[in-house]
Amino acid sequence: MRLNTAIGDDLSSADRPTNILCGLMQFAAERGTDCNAWFAGTRLQPEEISNPDTRISYRQASTVIRRALAALAVEGLGLVLGGRQNLGNFGLLGLAMKTAPDFGEAVRVGLAYQRNSGALMDITLAEQGDGCVAAVASAPEEARDLQPFLCEELFSSVLQLVRELVGPGFCPQRLELGYAAPHHAQRYRDVFGCEVRFDQPRHALVIDRRWLELPFTSYNPVTSNQVMTLCRMQMDARPACGETTAALESHLRTRLRENPQMAEMAAALHLSERTLRRQLAEEGTSFSAIHDRVRTKRAMELLRDPSLSIVAIGGRLGFNDAREFRRAFKRWTGRAPSQARRSGD
């Protein structure tokens, strides 16, 4: 058996959540460390990182992590961050795994929807010849210098998740890591409670295959199906886009009431209007298409609030005239706002 769900190869595609960066920022805040400089030149704003709608590229994430590691200078920081994780930190994915019929199915769900967790390493599940299976992690060559941190954070957070799923007695057979033993190597053994091998040809957490057969007494097929539907919706909700597109969307979301124009948004992104237009065209889109998409999504959210009138919703989206909003909404969706509200979409 070999399960492989690669996250993607385009390092500039803004296709992943911000979970790891959010953890780094929380840790920095606890230490009184200013992290604003980490985001210079990335087109990311620190306040966007906690927004569940924000998506970042691998290149952006790598840049911020390198700066964070240099600024924080904490030995074994990945182990620290991973050790703070629990089922709740994995959101819908954690709940989907918790409501699976057995641990084997929980693992398959985790692999299928690993992108929802904001993972920066791809995980595959490979059979071993010794009655074990291995969760093998890999990252792009771009992140070679970050592999110790990424492996620490990934495997220690996975360990916390698995222990919540199957019980505190869970223990791996061994941990294999493709880099030299760091000064804090003993901490790996303390955290994982198993043999740890460095300078290996792969990064892998090896477990006894019998764990996969462990049934979950809390399994409920109705709840499981409901949560799996939400996981699929979460994965499909934000298709991958380019860095410029993602940055523009983030800026627009906070300024819809002002009905900002392209020149204003270009200035906010520290670009000329011409450069913004060109970069969006290279990413297969345009300012008006993105503006309309962001307004459509926000309009659909606001229409679910029965206390808001159509006039009030139009105002929040930058329309001074309710008729103008109705015409625009029908152009975006093919329906009037009142029809969309009645349908409950």
N, C-alpha and C positions, 0 to 999 in steps of 0.2 A: 504494500500500500504506500502510495506517495501522494500527498495532498499538497498542491502548490497554488497559491493565490497571490501572485506578484502584484504589488501595488502600482507599479508603473515605472517607466524608464526615463520619462521626460523630467529632468531636474528643474525646469522652469515652469512646470505646470502646477498651478495652485489647486491642489487636489486633496489636501489632507487637513484635518482639524489641528488645533493649536495646543493639544493637551500637554505635551512635554514643555513647551515654552511657558505655558501657564504655571506648571509646577516649578520651573526655574524662577519665575517672577515672584511666586509666593514665598519661596525660600529666600530670595534676595530681600523681600520686604521684611521678613522676620529678622534678618541680620542688619537691617537699616542700610542696605546697599541700593544705590540709585541705578536702575537698569535702563534708563532712557537712551544712553549712548549705545546700547546693544543694537538698537534698531536703525541707527543712522544709515541712510542710503539704501535701505531695504524696501522702502515704500510701505512699510508696516508701521502702525502707530501702537504704542504700548497699550492704550486703552481698548484696542480692538481685540487683543489676545483672549480676553475672557468672553467675547461674544461667540455664541455657538454657531453663528452664520459665517464667521471668518474662516477662510481657507488660505493656506500658505503653500509655497513650493518647497521642494527639498533644498533648493539653493538658499532660500531665505532662512529656513530652519537651521541649516548648517552654519550660516553666517552668525546668527544670533547665538547658537550654542557655543561656538568657538569663543565669542566675546564673553559669554557668561562664565565659561570655565576659567578663562583668564582672570576675570574680575573677582570671582568667588574664591578661587584657589583652595578648594576643599578636596582633600584626598578621598577618593572613593565616593564622589558626589552621586554617581549613578546608583550606588547601593543605598544611599541615604534616601534619594527620591523614590526609588522603587519600593523600598521598605515601608514607605508611608501610604502606599496604595491599598485600596480595599475594593470590595465588590462594587460599591457605589461609584468609585472613580471611573469604572468602565461603563457607566451609564446603561443604556438600553442593551448593549452587548453583554454586559455582566448579568443583567436580568435574564436575557435570552439563554445564556449558558446555565444559569441557576435553575431555570424551568425546563431544561432538557430531560429526557427520560433516564439518561445515564451519562457517566463521565465521557465515554467515547463520543457520544453525540454532542456533548458540550464542547469538546475539542474541535469537532468538525464545524460547529457553528462559529467558534472563535476564529478559526482559520478563514472561513468564508467571508466573515465581516470584519476582519482585522483592521481594514482601512478606517472603520468607524471609530477606532480607538486612538487615531492619530499616530500610529506606529511609524517609526522611521527605519525599521528593519523588516524585511519580509520573512515570514516564518513558513517553513514546509515541514510536514510530518513524514519521517522516513522509517521504514522497518529496519530493525537490526537483526543480525543472525543469532543473537544470544537471548532471545525472548524479550527483548526491549524495543522500545520505539524512541526516536529522537526528534525533538523539536529543533530544527536546524534554522539558524538565523543568518541572514546576509544583508549587506548594504551596498550601495553603489561605491565605486572606486573613489568618487568625490569625497566620501565620508571615511576614508581609511584612517585618518588621524583621529577620528571621533569614535572608532569602534570600541575601545575600552569603556567609555562612558555609555555608549548606546547599549552595549551588551550588559553592563551592570544594571542599567535602568530597566531594560526589557526583561531579563531573566529574573531579577529580584521582584519585579511587579507581577510577573507571571506566577512566581512562587506564592506570593501573597494571595493572588486570585485562586489558585488551585487549592490552597489550604482552606480557604473559605468554602470552596465547593465540596471537597471530599473529607475535610477534617484536618486538625492540626498535626495529626500523625503522618501526613504525607511527607515523603522524603525521596528525592531523586536518587538514581543510581550513581550518576556522576555528572559533572559539568566540564565540557571541553571548550577551550577558548583559543582562538587563533592568534594570540599575541603573547609577548613575554610576561612573566609574572611581575606584577607591580610591587611596590614596597609594602602595600597593604594586602598582600595575597592571603594572609591568614584570615582576614575579614570575610573573604569569599567562603572559606570553609566554615566559619562560624555562622554565616547567614544561611548557606544552603545545606549544611549538615551532611555533606557527602564529599567524595573524592573530587578534587578540582585539578584538571590537567591544563597546563598552559602550553603555548607553542604547538598547538594542534593544527591540522589542516582545515578545520572548520570551527564554527561556533555552534554548540549544541547542548541542550539539556536532555539527558537520557533518563528514561523512567522505565520501570517494569511494565510490560504490556498488560498485565493483569489489572492495573488501575483502570484501564479503559472500560472494563466490564462492570465497574462498580455502579449499581443502580442508584437513582436519586428517589428517595421516598416522597419528596415534595412534588414530584412530577404531576402536572395537570395539563392534559392535552389542549384544553380550551385556552388556558393562560399562555401556554407555550406558543400556540398558533397566533394569538394576538400579538405577543411580543415579537415574534419572527416577522410578522407583517410590518410592524413599526421599524424593525431593523432594515428591512428592504427599502422602506420609504425613506429612511434616513440616508441610506447609501445613494439612492437615486435622486435625492432632493437637490444636491449640489453637484452637477456635472463639472468635470475638470475644466479649468479655464487658464488663461495666461496671467502672469503676475500683474500686468498693467490693468487688465480687466478686473481682477480681484480687488486691486487697490482702489480703482474707481468706484466699484460697487460699495466698498466699505465707506468711502467718503460720502457717496450719495445717500446712503442709508441714514446718516445723521443730519442731512441738510435738505431733505425733500420739501419741507415747508417753505424753504426759500426759493424753490424752483431754480436751482443753480444752472448756469449756462456753461458751455464747454470751456470758455476762456477762464472762468473762475476755477473750475475743477483742474484744469491744466496747471494753473498757478499753485493750487493746493498740493499737487503732486510734484511741484518743482520742475515742470516741463513746459516747453512752449506749446501753444495750441497745435501747431503743425506736427510737432513730435508726438504729441498724444494721439492725434488722428492717425499718424502713420503706424504707431505701435499697436493701436487697436485694430487697424486694418490687417496687420501681420498676424494678429491673433484671431482674425476672422470675424470681427464684430465692429461696432461703431458706438459713438457716444449716445445717439438717440436710442439705439436698440437696448443698451444697458440701462439707460434712464427709464425707459418704458418697462423693462423687466423688473427693475427694483420697485417702481411705483405699483406695478400690477401685484407683486407679492405683498407689498404693504397694504394695498387696498383690500385684498382678500382677507388679510389678518384683521383689519379694522372693521370690515363688514360683519365679522362674527360677534361684534359688540353691539347688542341691540340698543344700547343707550346713546349711540352715536348716530346722528342724522347723516344723510347723504351729503348735505352741505358741509357739515363739520369734517367728514372724511375727505372731501375734495380739498378743503382748506389745509388739512394736514399734509396733503400731497402737493401743495403749491398752486392749486387752482383757486382763483378769485371768484370764478363764476361756476355755479353748480352745473349749468348746462354744458359748459366746456368740459367739466370732469366726466359727465355722463357720456358725452360723445367720445372722449378719449378712452374711457373704460370699455365702451362697446367696440372700439377699434382694436383694443388689446385682446379682448376675450370673446367678442362676438355676442355678448349679452349686456343688458343694462345692469347697473349695480343692484337695483331692487330684485332682479331675477336671480342674481348670484347670491344675494342674501337669503332669499326664500329657499333656494336649493340647499343651502348650508355647506357648499363646497369650501 
